[in-house]
Amino acid sequence: MEFLNKKDIIQMMEQLTGEQKLVFKLPDTYGGGAAVLELNPLYPQKKQKKFILRTGRDADVAKTAKPFWSSDKAKDLAGWVADRANEIIERPAPLKEAV
């Protein structure tokens, strides 16, 4: 199990390209399930934010769920995930270790 802080998550988010996703496990305290961070494919269209956070009962549901939150700043979403998620369960292969 790998625990990450906000700074580590921001670093990984800034390395995302294309359709790459970061998937985190949410503990039962926060309803369980998974949280997915990814780049918004519609960015930079008008009124679109750069990053998207999705949540769901498991990783597969979260990957296709309606966006829970979007932001141009990685730190906003990374902070939410760092406060709630207890481990990263999936990251794209080319991403460098943030730790």
A tleap script that builds the chain and sets N, CA, C and O, in Angstrom:
source leaprc.protein.ff14SB
mol = sequence {
  NMET GLU PHE LEU ASN LYS LYS ASP ILE ILE
  GLN MET MET GLU GLN LEU THR GLY GLU GLN
  LYS LEU VAL PHE LYS LEU PRO ASP THR TYR
  GLY GLY GLY ALA ALA VAL LEU GLU LEU ASN
  PRO LEU TYR PRO GLN LYS LYS GLN LYS LYS
  PHE ILE LEU ARG THR GLY ARG ASP ALA ASP
  VAL ALA LYS THR ALA LYS PRO PHE TRP SER
  SER ASP LYS ALA LYS ASP LEU ALA GLY TRP
  VAL ALA ASP ARG ALA ASN GLU ILE ILE GLU
  ARG PRO ALA PRO LEU LYS GLU ALA CVAL
}
set mol.1.N position { 0.843 -1.173 0.000 }
set mol.1.CA position { 0.000 0.000 0.000 }
set mol.1.C position { 0.890 1.238 0.000 }
set mol.1.O position { 1.835 1.338 0.782 }
set mol.2.N position { 0.582 2.159 -0.869 }
set mol.2.CA position { 1.389 3.369 -1.018 }
set mol.2.C position { 0.560 4.589 -0.621 }
set mol.2.O position { -0.483 4.859 -1.218 }
set mol.3.N position { 1.026 5.320 0.384 }
set mol.3.CA position { 0.343 6.531 0.835 }
set mol.3.C position { 1.021 7.742 0.219 }
set mol.3.O position { 2.249 7.809 0.162 }
set mol.4.N position { 0.236 8.686 -0.236 }
set mol.4.CA position { 0.776 9.876 -0.879 }
set mol.4.C position { 0.223 11.130 -0.216 }
set mol.4.O position { -0.898 11.137 0.292 }
set mol.5.N position { 1.021 12.183 -0.230 }
set mol.5.CA position { 0.539 13.458 0.299 }
set mol.5.C position { 0.121 14.358 -0.868 }
set mol.5.O position { 0.251 13.985 -2.034 }
set mol.6.N position { -0.378 15.535 -0.535 }
set mol.6.CA position { -0.887 16.477 -1.545 }
set mol.6.C position { 0.183 16.825 -2.575 }
set mol.6.O position { -0.103 16.877 -3.771 }
set mol.7.N position { 1.401 17.062 -2.126 }
set mol.7.CA position { 2.495 17.430 -3.031 }
set mol.7.C position { 2.778 16.311 -4.033 }
set mol.7.O position { 2.994 16.577 -5.215 }
set mol.8.N position { 2.778 15.067 -3.567 }
set mol.8.CA position { 3.014 13.919 -4.450 }
set mol.8.C position { 1.918 13.803 -5.512 }
set mol.8.O position { 2.195 13.540 -6.683 }
set mol.9.N position { 0.683 14.003 -5.088 }
set mol.9.CA position { -0.449 13.892 -6.009 }
set mol.9.C position { -0.395 15.000 -7.058 }
set mol.9.O position { -0.648 14.749 -8.236 }
set mol.10.N position { -0.068 16.226 -6.639 }
set mol.10.CA position { 0.064 17.340 -7.588 }
set mol.10.C position { 1.128 17.013 -8.625 }
set mol.10.O position { 0.924 17.241 -9.817 }
set mol.11.N position { 2.260 16.483 -8.181 }
set mol.11.CA position { 3.354 16.145 -9.090 }
set mol.11.C position { 2.899 15.115 -10.125 }
set mol.11.O position { 3.219 15.242 -11.307 }
set mol.12.N position { 2.159 14.104 -9.691 }
set mol.12.CA position { 1.667 13.088 -10.624 }
set mol.12.C position { 0.617 13.667 -11.572 }
set mol.12.O position { 0.597 13.320 -12.753 }
set mol.13.N position { -0.255 14.543 -11.072 }
set mol.13.CA position { -1.278 15.157 -11.927 }
set mol.13.C position { -0.639 15.986 -13.032 }
set mol.13.O position { -1.122 15.989 -14.165 }
set mol.14.N position { 0.427 16.680 -12.716 }
set mol.14.CA position { 1.095 17.519 -13.712 }
set mol.14.C position { 1.796 16.702 -14.788 }
set mol.14.O position { 2.141 17.240 -15.840 }
set mol.15.N position { 2.012 15.413 -14.545 }
set mol.15.CA position { 2.639 14.534 -15.532 }
set mol.15.C position { 1.623 13.824 -16.419 }
set mol.15.O position { 2.008 13.179 -17.394 }
set mol.16.N position { 0.336 13.929 -16.103 }
set mol.16.CA position { -0.691 13.248 -16.899 }
set mol.16.C position { -0.734 13.794 -18.321 }
set mol.16.O position { -0.573 14.993 -18.548 }
set mol.17.N position { -0.954 12.895 -19.270 }
set mol.17.CA position { -1.134 13.274 -20.666 }
set mol.17.C position { -2.289 12.468 -21.247 }
set mol.17.O position { -2.570 11.356 -20.799 }
set mol.18.N position { -2.939 13.025 -22.223 }
set mol.18.CA position { -4.008 12.308 -22.931 }
set mol.18.C position { -5.080 11.770 -22.003 }
set mol.18.O position { -5.666 12.514 -21.216 }
set mol.19.N position { -5.332 10.465 -22.100 }
set mol.19.CA position { -6.395 9.826 -21.328 }
set mol.19.C position { -5.884 9.121 -20.076 }
set mol.19.O position { -6.592 8.280 -19.522 }
set mol.20.N position { -4.689 9.435 -19.621 }
set mol.20.CA position { -4.149 8.809 -18.418 }
set mol.20.C position { -4.972 9.211 -17.203 }
set mol.20.O position { -5.513 10.316 -17.138 }
set mol.21.N position { -5.059 8.289 -16.235 }
set mol.21.CA position { -5.851 8.522 -15.033 }
set mol.21.C position { -5.072 8.072 -13.797 }
set mol.21.O position { -4.252 7.156 -13.861 }
set mol.22.N position { -5.343 8.730 -12.679 }
set mol.22.CA position { -4.855 8.308 -11.375 }
set mol.22.C position { -6.068 7.810 -10.603 }
set mol.22.O position { -7.069 8.519 -10.504 }
set mol.23.N position { -5.992 6.587 -10.050 }
set mol.23.CA position { -7.126 6.003 -9.339 }
set mol.23.C position { -6.731 5.777 -7.882 }
set mol.23.O position { -5.695 5.178 -7.593 }
set mol.24.N position { -7.562 6.259 -6.980 }
set mol.24.CA position { -7.303 6.164 -5.550 }
set mol.24.C position { -8.435 5.418 -4.864 }
set mol.24.O position { -9.591 5.514 -5.275 }
set mol.25.N position { -8.094 4.670 -3.809 }
set mol.25.CA position { -9.088 3.954 -3.011 }
set mol.25.C position { -9.554 4.873 -1.891 }
set mol.25.O position { -8.741 5.456 -1.173 }
set mol.26.N position { -10.874 4.996 -1.748 }
set mol.26.CA position { -11.453 5.775 -0.656 }
set mol.26.C position { -11.820 4.829 0.487 }
set mol.26.O position { -12.409 3.776 0.240 }
set mol.27.N position { -11.489 5.176 1.723 }
set mol.27.CA position { -11.815 4.311 2.854 }
set mol.27.C position { -13.317 4.304 3.141 }
set mol.27.O position { -14.050 5.186 2.694 }
set mol.28.N position { -13.761 3.298 3.892 }
set mol.28.CA position { -15.177 3.183 4.242 }
set mol.28.C position { -15.681 4.399 5.006 }
set mol.28.O position { -16.866 4.726 4.940 }
set mol.29.N position { -14.800 5.065 5.723 }
set mol.29.CA position { -15.171 6.280 6.459 }
set mol.29.C position { -15.778 7.317 5.528 }
set mol.29.O position { -16.675 8.062 5.925 }
set mol.30.N position { -15.294 7.371 4.291 }
set mol.30.CA position { -15.791 8.322 3.299 }
set mol.30.C position { -16.701 7.650 2.279 }
set mol.30.O position { -16.861 8.153 1.167 }
set mol.31.N position { -17.291 6.533 2.640 }
set mol.31.CA position { -18.235 5.856 1.768 }
set mol.31.C position { -17.622 4.775 0.906 }
set mol.31.O position { -18.332 4.130 0.134 }
set mol.32.N position { -16.316 4.559 1.017 }
set mol.32.CA position { -15.645 3.543 0.217 }
set mol.32.C position { -15.605 3.923 -1.253 }
set mol.32.O position { -15.915 5.058 -1.617 }
set mol.33.N position { -15.231 2.995 -2.079 }
set mol.33.CA position { -15.194 3.242 -3.512 }
set mol.33.C position { -13.859 3.772 -3.984 }
set mol.33.O position { -12.813 3.484 -3.402 }
set mol.34.N position { -13.915 4.554 -5.054 }
set mol.34.CA position { -12.692 5.036 -5.688 }
set mol.34.C position { -12.862 6.471 -6.150 }
set mol.34.O position { -13.973 6.945 -6.385 }
set mol.35.N position { -11.725 7.149 -6.275 }
set mol.35.CA position { -11.682 8.506 -6.829 }
set mol.35.C position { -10.711 8.479 -8.000 }
set mol.35.O position { -9.650 7.859 -7.913 }
set mol.36.N position { -11.064 9.142 -9.088 }
set mol.36.CA position { -10.237 9.166 -10.292 }
set mol.36.C position { -9.913 10.614 -10.642 }
set mol.36.O position { -10.805 11.456 -10.742 }
set mol.37.N position { -8.632 10.889 -10.825 }
set mol.37.CA position { -8.178 12.203 -11.288 }
set mol.37.C position { -7.697 12.056 -12.718 }
set mol.37.O position { -6.974 11.113 -13.042 }
set mol.38.N position { -8.097 12.989 -13.578 }
set mol.38.CA position { -7.688 12.921 -14.982 }
set mol.38.C position { -7.727 14.310 -15.615 }
set mol.38.O position { -8.282 15.251 -15.049 }
set mol.39.N position { -7.133 14.414 -16.782 }
set mol.39.CA position { -7.216 15.641 -17.560 }
set mol.39.C position { -8.587 15.700 -18.229 }
set mol.39.O position { -9.130 14.672 -18.636 }
set mol.40.N position { -9.134 16.887 -18.340 }
set mol.40.CA position { -10.420 17.082 -19.003 }
set mol.40.C position { -10.195 17.072 -20.514 }
set mol.40.O position { -9.484 17.934 -21.029 }
set mol.41.N position { -10.787 16.115 -21.235 }
set mol.41.CA position { -10.594 16.062 -22.691 }
set mol.41.C position { -11.179 17.278 -23.425 }
set mol.41.O position { -10.799 17.548 -24.564 }
set mol.42.N position { -12.094 18.007 -22.785 }
set mol.42.CA position { -12.701 19.183 -23.410 }
set mol.42.C position { -11.912 20.464 -23.170 }
set mol.42.O position { -12.199 21.490 -23.787 }
set mol.43.N position { -10.927 20.420 -22.289 }
set mol.43.CA position { -10.098 21.596 -22.007 }
set mol.43.C position { -9.231 21.873 -23.225 }
set mol.43.O position { -8.682 20.909 -23.758 }
set mol.44.N position { -9.055 23.069 -23.710 }
set mol.44.CA position { -9.350 24.388 -23.167 }
set mol.44.C position { -10.589 25.060 -23.755 }
set mol.44.O position { -10.601 26.281 -23.904 }
set mol.45.N position { -11.623 24.308 -24.089 }
set mol.45.CA position { -12.845 24.934 -24.585 }
set mol.45.C position { -13.416 25.881 -23.534 }
set mol.45.O position { -13.082 25.785 -22.353 }
set mol.46.N position { -14.259 26.773 -23.963 }
set mol.46.CA position { -14.855 27.766 -23.075 }
set mol.46.C position { -15.562 27.096 -21.895 }
set mol.46.O position { -16.300 26.127 -22.070 }
set mol.47.N position { -15.328 27.620 -20.703 }
set mol.47.CA position { -15.926 27.161 -19.447 }
set mol.47.C position { -15.522 25.743 -19.058 }
set mol.47.O position { -16.235 25.100 -18.287 }
set mol.48.N position { -14.410 25.242 -19.562 }
set mol.48.CA position { -13.926 23.912 -19.193 }
set mol.48.C position { -12.675 24.055 -18.324 }
set mol.48.O position { -11.814 24.894 -18.590 }
set mol.49.N position { -12.587 23.235 -17.294 }
set mol.49.CA position { -11.443 23.241 -16.386 }
set mol.49.C position { -10.437 22.174 -16.820 }
set mol.49.O position { -10.795 21.237 -17.533 }
set mol.50.N position { -9.191 22.313 -16.395 }
set mol.50.CA position { -8.118 21.425 -16.847 }
set mol.50.C position { -8.200 20.015 -16.249 }
set mol.50.O position { -7.969 19.034 -16.956 }
set mol.51.N position { -8.526 19.903 -14.956 }
set mol.51.CA position { -8.544 18.604 -14.274 }
set mol.51.C position { -9.960 18.243 -13.840 }
set mol.51.O position { -10.779 19.112 -13.540 }
set mol.52.N position { -10.232 16.920 -13.814 }
set mol.52.CA position { -11.540 16.403 -13.402 }
set mol.52.C position { -11.339 15.373 -12.295 }
set mol.52.O position { -10.406 14.571 -12.339 }
set mol.53.N position { -12.223 15.406 -11.305 }
set mol.53.CA position { -12.282 14.391 -10.256 }
set mol.53.C position { -13.603 13.657 -10.411 }
set mol.53.O position { -14.662 14.281 -10.484 }
set mol.54.N position { -13.541 12.341 -10.462 }
set mol.54.CA position { -14.740 11.510 -10.545 }
set mol.54.C position { -14.716 10.538 -9.364 }
set mol.54.O position { -13.640 10.136 -8.921 }
set mol.55.N position { -15.877 10.160 -8.853 }
set mol.55.CA position { -15.949 9.176 -7.770 }
set mol.55.C position { -16.991 8.125 -8.108 }
set mol.55.O position { -17.907 8.370 -8.893 }
set mol.56.N position { -16.841 6.945 -7.504 }
set mol.56.CA position { -17.789 5.859 -7.726 }
set mol.56.C position { -17.574 4.745 -6.735 }
set mol.56.O position { -16.620 4.771 -5.957 }
set mol.57.N position { -18.467 3.756 -6.759 }
set mol.57.CA position { -18.386 2.659 -5.794 }
set mol.57.C position { -17.188 1.753 -6.013 }
set mol.57.O position { -16.764 1.044 -5.101 }
set mol.58.N position { -16.639 1.777 -7.234 }
set mol.58.CA position { -15.385 1.067 -7.521 }
set mol.58.C position { -14.671 1.810 -8.649 }
set mol.58.O position { -15.205 2.773 -9.200 }
set mol.59.N position { -13.467 1.363 -8.990 }
set mol.59.CA position { -12.644 2.069 -9.969 }
set mol.59.C position { -13.318 2.137 -11.341 }
set mol.59.O position { -13.272 3.178 -11.997 }
set mol.60.N position { -13.939 1.050 -11.780 }
set mol.60.CA position { -14.573 1.041 -13.101 }
set mol.60.C position { -15.744 2.021 -13.184 }
set mol.60.O position { -15.916 2.708 -14.191 }
set mol.61.N position { -16.536 2.079 -12.133 }
set mol.61.CA position { -17.672 3.016 -12.102 }
set mol.61.C position { -17.156 4.453 -12.043 }
set mol.61.O position { -17.676 5.333 -12.728 }
set mol.62.N position { -16.140 4.683 -11.226 }
set mol.62.CA position { -15.596 6.033 -11.075 }
set mol.62.C position { -15.013 6.561 -12.386 }
set mol.62.O position { -15.115 7.754 -12.669 }
set mol.63.N position { -14.409 5.695 -13.178 }
set mol.63.CA position { -13.795 6.126 -14.437 }
set mol.63.C position { -14.814 6.659 -15.434 }
set mol.63.O position { -14.477 7.478 -16.289 }
set mol.64.N position { -16.056 6.201 -15.328 }
set mol.64.CA position { -17.082 6.624 -16.284 }
set mol.64.C position { -18.154 7.509 -15.651 }
set mol.64.O position { -19.102 7.910 -16.326 }
set mol.65.N position { -18.014 7.813 -14.371 }
set mol.65.CA position { -19.009 8.616 -13.659 }
set mol.65.C position { -18.999 10.067 -14.113 }
set mol.65.O position { -18.026 10.553 -14.691 }
set mol.66.N position { -20.097 10.740 -13.838 }
set mol.66.CA position { -20.198 12.173 -14.089 }
set mol.66.C position { -19.155 12.882 -13.208 }
set mol.66.O position { -18.976 12.500 -12.052 }
set mol.67.N position { -18.469 13.902 -13.733 }
set mol.67.CA position { -17.468 14.599 -12.918 }
set mol.67.C position { -18.057 15.141 -11.614 }
set mol.67.O position { -19.107 15.783 -11.610 }
set mol.68.N position { -17.359 14.868 -10.510 }
set mol.68.CA position { -17.744 15.333 -9.183 }
set mol.68.C position { -17.265 16.764 -8.963 }
set mol.68.O position { -17.942 17.568 -8.323 }
set mol.69.N position { -16.070 17.071 -9.512 }
set mol.69.CA position { -15.472 18.388 -9.318 }
set mol.69.C position { -14.458 18.599 -10.434 }
set mol.69.O position { -13.811 17.647 -10.873 }
set mol.70.N position { -14.314 19.828 -10.893 }
set mol.70.CA position { -13.291 20.150 -11.888 }
set mol.70.C position { -12.591 21.432 -11.458 }
set mol.70.O position { -13.179 22.289 -10.798 }
set mol.71.N position { -11.315 21.546 -11.847 }
set mol.71.CA position { -10.538 22.713 -11.445 }
set mol.71.C position { -9.362 22.903 -12.395 }
set mol.71.O position { -8.846 21.944 -12.970 }
set mol.72.N position { -8.951 24.153 -12.546 }
set mol.72.CA position { -7.739 24.440 -13.312 }
set mol.72.C position { -6.493 24.243 -12.460 }
set mol.72.O position { -5.384 24.152 -12.986 }
set mol.73.N position { -6.674 24.178 -11.148 }
set mol.73.CA position { -5.543 24.057 -10.232 }
set mol.73.C position { -5.451 22.635 -9.681 }
set mol.73.O position { -6.389 22.147 -9.051 }
set mol.74.N position { -4.333 21.982 -9.917 }
set mol.74.CA position { -4.131 20.615 -9.430 }
set mol.74.C position { -4.216 20.559 -7.914 }
set mol.74.O position { -4.672 19.561 -7.356 }
set mol.75.N position { -3.778 21.628 -7.236 }
set mol.75.CA position { -3.732 21.589 -5.773 }
set mol.75.C position { -5.114 21.465 -5.153 }
set mol.75.O position { -5.244 20.868 -4.084 }
set mol.76.N position { -6.153 22.006 -5.783 }
set mol.76.CA position { -7.507 21.904 -5.239 }
set mol.76.C position { -7.954 20.445 -5.170 }
set mol.76.O position { -8.387 19.970 -4.120 }
set mol.77.N position { -7.847 19.749 -6.278 }
set mol.77.CA position { -8.282 18.353 -6.335 }
set mol.77.C position { -7.341 17.434 -5.564 }
set mol.77.O position { -7.788 16.492 -4.910 }
set mol.78.N position { -6.044 17.705 -5.637 }
set mol.78.CA position { -5.060 16.895 -4.910 }
set mol.78.C position { -5.300 16.984 -3.409 }
set mol.78.O position { -5.148 15.989 -2.700 }
set mol.79.N position { -5.670 18.147 -2.921 }
set mol.79.CA position { -5.964 18.307 -1.503 }
set mol.79.C position { -7.166 17.487 -1.082 }
set mol.79.O position { -7.152 16.867 -0.019 }
set mol.80.N position { -8.214 17.477 -1.908 }
set mol.80.CA position { -9.409 16.689 -1.604 }
set mol.80.C position { -9.044 15.205 -1.524 }
set mol.80.O position { -9.437 14.508 -0.588 }
set mol.81.N position { -8.293 14.736 -2.509 }
set mol.81.CA position { -7.912 13.316 -2.542 }
set mol.81.C position { -6.981 12.977 -1.375 }
set mol.81.O position { -7.167 11.952 -0.719 }
set mol.82.N position { -5.990 13.819 -1.111 }
set mol.82.CA position { -5.028 13.550 -0.035 }
set mol.82.C position { -5.724 13.490 1.326 }
set mol.82.O position { -5.310 12.725 2.197 }
set mol.83.N position { -6.766 14.282 1.515 }
set mol.83.CA position { -7.502 14.282 2.781 }
set mol.83.C position { -8.384 13.053 2.952 }
set mol.83.O position { -8.721 12.692 4.079 }
set mol.84.N position { -8.766 12.402 1.849 }
set mol.84.CA position { -9.738 11.316 1.925 }
set mol.84.C position { -9.219 9.946 1.495 }
set mol.84.O position { -9.535 8.940 2.130 }
set mol.85.N position { -8.448 9.896 0.453 }
set mol.85.CA position { -8.008 8.602 -0.091 }
set mol.85.C position { -6.884 8.030 0.761 }
set mol.85.O position { -6.023 8.766 1.243 }
set mol.86.N position { -6.897 6.706 0.943 }
set mol.86.CA position { -5.848 6.107 1.756 }
set mol.86.C position { -4.789 5.361 0.954 }
set mol.86.O position { -3.803 4.895 1.524 }
set mol.87.N position { -4.975 5.239 -0.358 }
set mol.87.CA position { -3.923 4.639 -1.184 }
set mol.87.C position { -4.219 4.843 -2.666 }
set mol.87.O position { -5.369 5.024 -3.068 }
set mol.88.N position { -3.158 4.809 -3.468 }
set mol.88.CA position { -3.311 4.866 -4.920 }
set mol.88.C position { -3.369 3.424 -5.410 }
set mol.88.O position { -2.539 2.597 -5.032 }
set mol.89.N position { -4.350 3.132 -6.249 }
set mol.89.CA position { -4.480 1.757 -6.726 }
set mol.89.C position { -4.157 1.608 -8.202 }
set mol.89.O position { -3.990 0.491 -8.693 }
set mol.90.N position { -4.066 2.726 -8.913 }
set mol.90.CA position { -3.732 2.640 -10.337 }
set mol.90.C position { -3.104 3.944 -10.798 }
set mol.90.O position { -3.618 5.029 -10.525 }
set mol.91.N position { -1.992 3.824 -11.495 }
set mol.91.CA position { -1.357 5.001 -12.090 }
set mol.91.C position { -0.799 4.588 -13.439 }
set mol.91.O position { -0.427 3.428 -13.617 }
set mol.92.N position { -0.730 5.504 -14.394 }
set mol.92.CA position { -0.167 5.173 -15.702 }
set mol.92.C position { 1.312 4.778 -15.562 }
set mol.92.O position { 2.040 5.344 -14.747 }
set mol.93.N position { 1.729 3.825 -16.348 }
set mol.93.CA position { 3.095 3.300 -16.271 }
set mol.93.C position { 4.189 4.351 -16.425 }
set mol.93.O position { 5.169 4.299 -15.681 }
set mol.94.N position { 4.073 5.301 -17.350 }
set mol.94.CA position { 5.193 6.225 -17.542 }
set mol.94.C position { 5.350 7.279 -16.452 }
set mol.94.O position { 6.334 8.017 -16.470 }
set mol.95.N position { 4.412 7.380 -15.496 }
set mol.95.CA position { 4.534 8.399 -14.455 }
set mol.95.C position { 5.679 8.062 -13.519 }
set mol.95.O position { 5.834 6.915 -13.099 }
set mol.96.N position { 6.466 9.050 -13.202 }
set mol.96.CA position { 7.582 8.866 -12.276 }
set mol.96.C position { 7.062 8.773 -10.858 }
set mol.96.O position { 6.029 9.351 -10.520 }
set mol.97.N position { 7.794 8.032 -10.029 }
set mol.97.CA position { 7.452 7.943 -8.610 }
set mol.97.C position { 7.528 9.333 -8.003 }
set mol.97.O position { 8.496 10.059 -8.231 }
set mol.98.N position { 6.540 9.701 -7.253 }
set mol.98.CA position { 6.525 11.021 -6.622 }
set mol.98.C position { 7.167 11.002 -5.246 }
set mol.98.O position { 7.408 12.050 -4.647 }
set mol.99.N position { 7.436 9.825 -4.761 }
set mol.99.CA position { 7.967 9.691 -3.406 }
set mol.99.C position { 9.466 9.652 -3.414 }
set mol.99.O position { 10.087 9.542 -2.356 }
savepdb mol mol.pdb
quit
